Amino acid sequence: MREESLDAPQQPARVALYVLALCFALSVLGRGLGVLAGFVKVGLVASNGEARRQIKGGGLRVNDVAVTDEKLVLAPRDLTPDGVIKLSLGKKRHILLKPA
């Protein structure tokens, strides 16, 4: 049986959720934006190589769907009904791309 001291302060569980919205020209999506370049441009990963490693590990998501193809191109069809594209790295880092 495990005993815990009632005198010790208990730390509440903290969950940090970072969401940043970035605006960009709609013409960028019209031409197509490679998923690797997109994650690098918004700063979620430092390089295309890091993006590829994250894809292999299942860490990159577009609109909450895991990216499995590094040649994926973000296009207007990827906009959600709210008019944004959500890029995520892991569980806590998210960027919303909104065409201006």
GIGIKA-V452445 format. One record per residue. N is the residue number from 1. PHI is phi as a letter, one per 20 degrees, with the letter a starting at -180 (none if undefined). BURIAL is + if it has 9 or more other C-alpha atoms within 8 Angstrom, else -. D_LAST is the distance of its C-alpha to the last C-alpha in Angstrom with 1 decimal. Layout:
# GIGIKA-V452445
n: <N;N>
phi: <PHI;PHI>
burial: <BURIAL;BURIAL>
d_last: <D_LAST;D_LAST>
This chain:
# GIGIKA-V452445
n: <1;2;3;4;5;6;7;8;9;10;11;12;13;14;15;16;17;18;19;20;21;22;23;24;25;26;27;28;29;30;31;32;33;34;35;36;37;38;39;40;41;42;43;44;45;46;47;48;49;50;51;52;53;54;55;56;57;58;59;60;61;62;63;64;65;66;67;68;69;70;71;72;73;74;75;76;77;78;79;80;81;82;83;84;85;86;87;88;89;90;91;92;93;94;95;96;97;98;99;100>
phi: <none;e;d;d;f;f;f;f;f;e;e;f;f;d;d;e;c;d;c;c;d;c;e;b;f;f;f;f;f;g;f;n;c;f;f;f;f;f;f;f;f;e;n;f;c;e;b;f;f;f;f;f;f;f;f;f;e;m;e;d;c;d;l;m;d;f;e;d;d;f;e;g;d;f;b;g;f;e;f;f;g;e;n;c;d;e;d;c;c;m;e;d;d;c;c;d;e;c;f;d>
burial: <-;-;-;-;-;-;-;-;-;-;-;-;-;-;-;-;-;-;-;-;-;+;-;+;-;-;-;+;+;-;-;+;+;+;+;+;+;+;+;+;-;-;-;+;+;-;-;+;-;+;+;+;-;+;+;-;-;+;+;+;+;+;+;-;-;+;+;-;-;+;-;-;-;+;+;-;-;-;+;-;-;-;-;+;+;+;+;+;+;-;-;+;+;+;+;+;+;+;+;->
d_last: <59.4;56.8;57.1;54.3;55.1;54.1;54.2;51.3;47.9;45.6;42.0;39.5;37.3;33.9;30.8;27.8;24.4;21.6;18.0;15.2;11.5;9.4;5.7;5.6;5.4;6.3;9.5;10.5;11.1;12.7;15.1;15.6;15.5;18.9;19.3;21.5;19.1;16.2;18.6;19.8;16.6;15.6;19.2;20.7;23.4;24.9;25.6;25.5;29.1;28.3;25.6;28.3;30.8;28.5;28.0;31.8;32.2;29.8;27.6;24.1;22.3;19.2;18.6;22.1;23.8;25.7;24.8;28.0;27.1;25.9;24.9;22.3;19.2;15.8;14.5;12.6;15.9;15.3;12.6;14.7;15.3;13.1;10.0;10.3;12.5;15.2;17.0;20.4;23.4;26.5;26.7;25.3;22.3;18.9;15.3;12.4;9.5;6.4;3.8;0.0>
